[in-house]
Amino acid sequence: MDAKPRFILAALMSAMMVLMVTLLVTYLNLGFRSDFLVQWVKAYFIAWPIAATTGFLVMPMARRATDKIMKLVG
């Protein structure tokens, strides 16, 4: 896989994982409070196994999206 498709795939995967894991888990546990950032860092390390699993499961969809994007920007 060339650099451009690898970059697009990594961007899509990280966007999905960050949104789903860190934001959702931190919000569900604490809500948005003044120390959200500090608590988010803690939640990030707790949520890592979830992020890894999500990445594994989402990979086929992200690959298909990458292929479609590459056809558009060609």
C-alpha positions as CSV (number, residue, x, y, z in Angstrom):
1,M,0.0,0.0,0.0
2,D,1.4,3.4,-1.0
3,A,1.9,6.3,1.4
4,K,-1.3,8.2,0.4
5,P,-3.7,5.3,1.0
6,R,-1.9,4.4,4.2
7,F,-2.3,8.0,5.4
8,I,-6.0,8.1,4.6
9,L,-6.6,4.7,6.3
10,A,-4.7,5.8,9.4
11,A,-6.6,9.1,9.5
12,L,-10.0,7.3,9.2
13,M,-9.1,4.7,11.8
14,S,-7.8,7.1,14.3
15,A,-10.8,9.5,13.9
16,M,-13.2,6.6,14.5
17,M,-11.3,5.2,17.4
18,V,-10.7,8.5,19.2
19,L,-14.3,9.5,18.8
20,M,-15.8,6.2,19.9
21,V,-13.4,5.3,22.7
22,T,-12.0,8.4,24.4
23,L,-14.9,10.8,24.0
24,L,-17.7,8.4,24.7
25,V,-16.1,6.6,27.6
26,T,-15.0,9.8,29.3
27,Y,-18.4,11.4,28.8
28,L,-20.3,8.4,30.0
29,N,-18.2,8.1,33.1
30,L,-17.9,11.8,34.0
31,G,-19.8,14.2,31.7
32,F,-18.2,17.4,30.6
33,R,-16.6,19.0,33.7
34,S,-13.8,21.4,34.4
35,D,-11.2,18.6,34.8
36,F,-12.4,16.8,31.6
37,L,-9.0,16.9,30.0
38,V,-7.1,15.4,32.9
39,Q,-9.8,12.7,33.3
40,W,-9.7,12.1,29.5
41,V,-6.0,11.2,29.7
42,K,-6.7,8.7,32.4
43,A,-9.6,7.3,30.4
44,Y,-7.5,7.0,27.3
45,F,-5.1,4.5,28.9
46,I,-8.0,2.5,30.4
47,A,-9.8,2.5,27.1
48,W,-6.9,1.3,25.0
49,P,-8.0,-2.4,24.7
50,I,-11.4,-1.1,23.5
51,A,-9.7,1.1,20.9
52,A,-7.6,-1.8,19.7
53,T,-10.6,-4.1,19.3
54,T,-12.6,-1.3,17.6
55,G,-9.7,-0.8,15.2
56,F,-9.6,-4.5,14.3
57,L,-13.3,-4.6,13.7
58,V,-13.5,-1.3,11.7
59,M,-10.5,-2.0,9.5
60,P,-12.5,-3.6,6.6
61,M,-14.9,-0.7,6.4
62,A,-12.0,1.8,6.6
63,R,-10.2,0.0,3.8
64,R,-13.4,0.2,1.6
65,A,-13.7,3.9,2.3
66,T,-10.0,4.4,1.5
67,D,-10.5,2.7,-1.9
68,K,-13.5,4.9,-2.7
69,I,-11.6,8.1,-1.7
70,M,-8.6,7.1,-3.8
71,K,-10.9,6.6,-6.8
72,L,-12.2,10.2,-6.3
73,V,-8.8,11.9,-5.9
74,G,-7.0,9.5,-8.2
